[in-house]
Amino acid sequence: MKPTDEVLAERRARVAERWELTDEVVVLRAGEPAGWSGTDQHHAFLPHPDVAYLTAVGSPGTTLAFDAAVGEWELFGPRFTPERLVWEQPPTPVGQPLDELEAWLGQRSERTVIELGAGATMPETLPPPAATDTPGGDAAKHADASAGAMVLRLSAAIALERITKDDAEIDDIRQAAEASTAGFDWVYANAAPGMTEREIQIGMEAQFYAAGAPRVAYDSIVASGPHGAYLHYVYAGDDPLRPATRTVEAGDLLLIDAGAQHGGYASDVTRTMVVGADPTDEQEFLWKLVLSAQQQTIDMCRPGKVWREVHLAAARILGAGLVELGLLRGDPAELVTQGAVALFFPHGLGHLLGLSVHDITSVPYSREPSDDPLLSRLGPNRLLEPGMVTTVEPGIYFIDALLGDAARREQFAEAVVWERVDELRGFGGIRIEDDVLVTDGDPEVLTAAIDKPIRIG
């Protein structure tokens, strides 16, 4: 549901309280459509998520301004000229006309103006505090560092508010999940050997749209057979001009990672099925192993639990299964620490979900850093809190780039049973993913209505 004015006011008040500003002026811009190089066309537009969170408006040019001296917010929205209205439908009018923003800022010309959203230049790390200038010192450098620190601090403050979702946000994610359910139900009823990955993608996404989703949350992954070993395999990834698509064969694993969007909020779901045949012993064992790891770690998504520990629990479960199957040898916990399990489970267990499918990951300090190279890209590496929505998506993959690498084969000569692993090269991958809401009690799986069949077709 669209947030009410009262909900938006509450979001803005919480952000302003975190900012602790006194006299500054903050300008948050939604951005403008990006042009295709060498053409007069534009990429599809999505507003900067911080602006979407604080305004619930998605039109290009939308700008939200904050005057800290009086504690007031002002919204500006575009208005089209008659000439432009010949070609385009107008955005819904909001706030004051965007043309009046310049005059509004002119009245505050003596004050510090901080640009956020699409107008911000975000430093990758927190700049050092500005030192006291000394004769011959670089005052401009210190000023740039101070400005960068302010942009980072204010952006991170919005991110910290966005980490936990209010009722309106959760409702949008639920509706995105409902649309995703329609698409996956179509796959279960229709996907069969002889269809191409692209045919399956089109049929599934058509159901997303028919169920009310305005767009997909991200490029759908529909990967059959060996393609499932590419974590982000997408149509046209090989050649955007003349993309190829694989025909699904009986007995193939079909990994689908896809989700609808609603109100700007994403769903993110992965299911892996054997198509048109009973699963082999290895397919069934590994599929049940991944499902078990997912079920056990979903149950761990409770307030106060450190996400790093949830991820490591999944890795140990998967490691124990790989030992049982004869692909690894040794103690599962040690195999995780050594990095042997990461050959088959090379990504984090999940990530926060919201206005971006990988929510708030672009803002430093929105996650706790890790010195462990195996955990350096670990999703929401922080304490779980009620209101967080995270994916839980363990997986097992047979990735040639890792398993065929001579240096890795030597490094893990004792831990990996390479003869057995080589028999499964070309297997593809198995991932099972759901969207989980952390509550005060048991975790709630927002995508629970999407079945998890091991075989279809």
Buried (B, 14 or more C-beta within 10 A) or exposed (E): BEBEEEBBEEBBEBBBEBBEBEEBBBBBBBBEEEEEEEEEEEEEBBBBBBBBBBBBBBBBBBBBBBBBEEEEBBBBBBBBEEEEEEEEEEBEEBBBEBEEBEEBBEEBEEBEEBBBBBBBEEBEEBBEEBEEEEEEEEEEEBEBBBBBBBBBBBBBBBBBBBBBBBEBBBBBBBBBBBBBBBBBBBBBEBBBBEBBBBBBBEBBBEBBBEBEBEBBBBBBBBBBBBBBBBBEBBBEBEEEEEEEBBBBEEBBBBBBBBBBBBBBBBBBBBBBBBBBBEBEEEBBBBBBBBBBBBBBBBEBBBBEBBBBEBBBBBBBBBBBBBBEBEBBBBBBBEBBBBBBBBBBBBBBBBBBBBBBBBBBBEBBBBBEEEEEEBBEBBBBBBEBEEBBBBBBBBBBBBBEEBBEEEEBBEBBEEBBBEEBBEBBEEBBBBBBBBBBBBBEEEBBBBBBBBEBEBBBB
